[in-house]
């Protein structure tokens, strides 16, 4: 009788031990699963802003030049220059045509206007500012607009600068007619093109 009791107790202890081992095994499996999931989450690549990547490669001379020319500029975002295909008759300068993807441009806000500036080997080569207040146009430019395009409405104005000159790109409309005219600071037409009464028109630089 005693032998049977001992055998029965031994079997019970073995069964409990088996359950404990099974529970421990399940717990370890769960722990392993959680650990694996956590590990996967922490090893996923973190996306990095393209702008930040480019900004890190901008030559120090370009940064220094930018900070000196545009003190207190805000929201500066650097990027590589993307060459544009210029339309026939489009106004551009030699430096615009000669730029490539090794050059940089920076978009920023300065003195209440949105700017874009371009740099080649760390050297400033030009900029463009979007004017939201037409009163900032030079008097000579305003006078030229009133004299030659008095029946047009100004839609957009950009101020283009390079080392040699300043040009104002003025986009105007009159009903379905559209003109884009570039004036120098003295109000002289540098180049103009548009569509009037369904016909394409161009204007050459003033010789006066």
Secondary structure, 3 states (H helix, E strand, C coil): CHHHHHHHHHHHHHHHHHHHHHHHHHHHHHHHHHHHHHHHHHHCCCCCCHHHHHHHHCCHHHHHHHHHHCCCCEEEEEEECCCCCCCCCCCCCHHHHHCCCCCEEEEEEECCEEEEEEEECCEEEEEEEEECCHHHCCHHHHHHHHHHCCCCEEEEEEEEEECCCEEEEEEEEECCEEEEEEEECCCCEEEEEEEECCEEEEECCCCC
